[in-house]
Amino acid sequence: EEGDSEDGLDVVGRDAEDDYWTPRRIERAAQRGFDLKQRGDRWELKLSMSSLDPPLSEEGMECYCTWLRNRLMSFREENGVQPLRRCC
């Protein structure tokens, strides 16, 4: 099959695992691992991205960080800066 080889490199020399983490897959994993909810007068933030298989590539991590930054900016625009500063 084109793009496959025994050493794990595709025809253009990229690591085949890097291709797994498309922006869509990263977004789905990020959404599953993102939990932000209000408990009384405080917010609770939980991030979970462990046990991903295959692990995120460097490019995948950059994409995840961009997604997370945008998600937190949206929250800040909707709720102000104090909830994030006081979340646990």
Backbone as numpy.savetxt, mean C-alpha at the origin, in Angstrom:
# Nx Ny Nz CAx CAy CAz Cx Cy Cz
6.36 -20.04 -22.77 5.51 -18.86 -22.77 6.39 -17.63 -22.77
6.06 -16.65 -23.59 6.88 -15.45 -23.69 6.90 -14.69 -22.38
8.10 -14.23 -22.01 8.24 -13.47 -20.78 8.68 -14.33 -19.61
8.64 -15.65 -19.77 9.06 -16.54 -18.70 10.47 -17.03 -18.95
11.20 -17.27 -17.90 12.50 -17.91 -18.01 12.82 -18.59 -16.70
13.78 -19.47 -16.71 14.11 -20.22 -15.51 14.72 -19.35 -14.42
15.36 -18.25 -14.79 16.01 -17.42 -13.77 15.08 -16.36 -13.19
13.80 -16.34 -13.59 12.84 -15.40 -13.02 12.84 -14.03 -13.67
13.58 -13.87 -14.76 13.61 -12.59 -15.45 12.74 -12.67 -16.70
12.00 -11.62 -16.98 11.21 -11.63 -18.20 12.07 -11.15 -19.37
11.46 -11.03 -20.53 12.23 -10.75 -21.74 12.90 -9.38 -21.74
12.43 -8.45 -20.93 13.06 -7.13 -20.89 14.00 -7.00 -19.71
14.26 -8.10 -18.99 15.25 -8.09 -17.93 14.74 -7.67 -16.57
13.46 -7.49 -16.41 12.92 -7.14 -15.09 12.64 -8.40 -14.31
12.70 -8.29 -13.01 12.35 -9.41 -12.15 10.86 -9.67 -12.29
10.48 -10.91 -12.50 9.08 -11.26 -12.73 8.21 -10.91 -11.52
8.74 -10.99 -10.29 7.94 -10.64 -9.11 7.57 -9.16 -9.10
8.42 -8.30 -9.63 8.11 -6.87 -9.66 6.83 -6.61 -10.44
6.59 -7.40 -11.46 5.42 -7.19 -12.29 4.12 -7.57 -11.58
4.20 -8.38 -10.55 3.00 -8.78 -9.82 2.32 -7.58 -9.18
3.10 -6.67 -8.60 2.53 -5.56 -7.83 2.17 -4.39 -8.73
1.04 -4.54 -9.39 0.50 -3.47 -10.21 -0.13 -2.43 -9.28
-0.33 -1.22 -9.75 -1.00 -0.21 -8.90 -2.36 -0.69 -8.39
-3.09 -1.43 -9.18 -4.41 -1.92 -8.75 -4.27 -2.92 -7.60
-3.31 -3.84 -7.70 -3.11 -4.82 -6.63 -2.62 -4.14 -5.35
-1.75 -3.16 -5.51 -1.27 -2.42 -4.34 -2.42 -1.69 -3.67
-3.27 -1.07 -4.46 -4.41 -0.35 -3.88 -5.33 -1.30 -3.13
-5.60 -2.46 -3.69 -6.47 -3.43 -3.00 -5.84 -3.89 -1.69
-4.55 -4.22 -1.71 -3.86 -4.65 -0.49 -3.84 -3.51 0.54
-3.60 -2.30 0.06 -3.55 -1.14 0.96 -4.91 -0.90 1.61
-5.98 -1.00 0.84 -7.32 -0.80 1.40 -7.65 -1.86 2.44
-7.26 -3.11 2.17 -7.52 -4.18 3.14 -6.72 -3.96 4.43
-5.54 -3.38 4.31 -4.67 -3.20 5.47 -4.80 -1.85 6.15
-5.78 -1.05 5.74 -5.96 0.30 6.29 -7.24 0.32 7.10
-7.12 0.63 8.37 -8.29 0.68 9.25 -8.21 1.96 10.08
-9.10 2.89 9.80 -9.14 4.16 10.51 -10.58 4.36 10.99
-10.75 4.32 12.30 -12.10 4.48 12.84 -12.08 5.33 14.10
-13.21 5.94 14.34 -13.35 6.80 15.51 -13.84 5.97 16.68
-13.19 6.17 17.82 -13.59 5.53 19.08 -13.74 6.64 20.11
-14.97 7.02 20.33 -15.22 8.14 21.24 -14.72 9.43 20.61
-13.85 10.14 21.35 -13.33 11.40 20.82 -11.95 11.21 20.18
-11.52 9.98 20.03 -10.21 9.68 19.43 -10.37 8.83 18.17
-9.37 8.88 17.33 -9.32 8.04 16.15 -8.28 6.95 16.35
-8.56 5.79 15.81 -7.63 4.66 15.88 -7.19 4.32 14.45
-5.89 4.27 14.24 -5.33 3.96 12.92 -4.53 2.67 13.02
-4.88 1.71 12.16 -4.13 0.45 12.07 -3.72 0.25 10.62
-2.44 -0.01 10.41 -1.91 -0.32 9.09 -1.35 -1.74 9.14
-1.72 -2.54 8.17 -1.22 -3.90 8.13 -0.87 -4.26 6.69
0.42 -4.45 6.45 0.87 -4.84 5.10 1.84 -6.01 5.21
1.80 -6.74 6.31 2.71 -7.87 6.49 2.20 -9.08 5.73
3.06 -10.02 5.55 2.74 -11.31 4.94 2.27 -11.22 3.50
2.66 -10.17 2.79 2.33 -10.09 1.37 3.20 -11.08 0.61
2.59 -11.79 -0.32 3.32 -12.78 -1.09 2.99 -12.61 -2.55
3.93 -12.18 -3.35 5.33 -11.92 -3.01 5.46 -10.59 -2.26
6.57 -10.40 -1.56 6.78 -9.14 -0.86 6.78 -7.96 -1.84
6.45 -6.78 -1.33 6.47 -5.60 -2.19 7.88 -5.33 -2.70
7.96 -4.97 -3.95 9.22 -4.52 -4.53 9.45 -3.07 -4.08
10.60 -2.55 -4.38 10.87 -1.15 -4.05 9.88 -0.23 -4.75
9.60 -0.51 -6.01 8.62 0.30 -6.76 7.23 0.14 -6.16
6.90 -1.08 -5.71 5.62 -1.31 -5.08 5.48 -0.55 -3.79
6.55 -0.49 -3.00 6.52 0.26 -1.75 6.35 1.75 -2.01
6.99 2.26 -3.05 6.82 3.68 -3.42 5.36 3.95 -3.78
4.76 3.04 -4.52 3.35 3.18 -4.90 2.46 3.14 -3.66
2.74 2.22 -2.73 1.97 2.13 -1.49 2.10 3.42 -0.67
3.31 3.94 -0.56 3.52 5.18 0.21 2.75 6.34 -0.41
2.70 6.40 -1.73 1.93 7.44 -2.41 0.44 7.26 -2.10
-0.05 6.01 -2.16 -1.45 5.75 -1.85 -1.76 6.18 -0.42
-0.89 5.80 0.53 -1.11 6.12 1.94 -1.08 7.63 2.17
-0.13 8.31 1.57 -0.05 9.77 1.70 -1.34 10.42 1.20
-1.83 9.98 0.04 -3.06 10.55 -0.51 -4.26 10.24 0.36
-4.32 9.03 0.92 -5.44 8.65 1.78 -5.45 9.50 3.06
-4.28 9.71 3.64 -4.20 10.53 4.86 -4.48 12.00 4.56
-4.06 12.48 3.39 -4.37 13.87 3.01 -5.88 14.05 2.86
-6.55 13.08 2.26 -8.01 13.15 2.11 -8.69 13.18 3.47
-8.22 12.33 4.38 -8.78 12.32 5.73 -8.58 13.68 6.41
-7.37 14.24 6.27 -7.07 15.52 6.89 -7.96 16.63 6.32
-8.20 16.61 5.01 -9.07 17.61 4.39 -10.50 17.51 4.92
-10.94 16.29 5.18 -12.31 16.09 5.67 -12.45 16.35 7.17
-11.39 16.07 7.95 -11.51 16.08 9.41 -10.56 17.02 10.13
-9.68 17.69 9.41 -8.70 18.57 10.04 -7.47 17.79 10.47
-6.48 18.51 11.00 -5.21 17.88 11.36 -5.22 17.23 12.75
-6.03 17.71 13.65 -6.00 17.21 15.02 -6.31 15.72 15.16
-7.30 15.18 14.46 -7.58 13.74 14.64 -6.36 12.86 14.34
-5.60 13.17 13.31 -4.42 12.36 12.99 -3.31 12.55 14.02
-3.19 13.75 14.53 -2.16 13.99 15.55 -2.49 13.29 16.85
-3.76 13.06 17.10 -4.18 12.46 18.36 -4.57 10.99 18.23
-4.43 10.43 17.03 -4.87 9.03 16.87 -3.88 8.09 17.57
-4.37 6.92 17.90 -3.52 5.94 18.59 -3.46 4.67 17.80
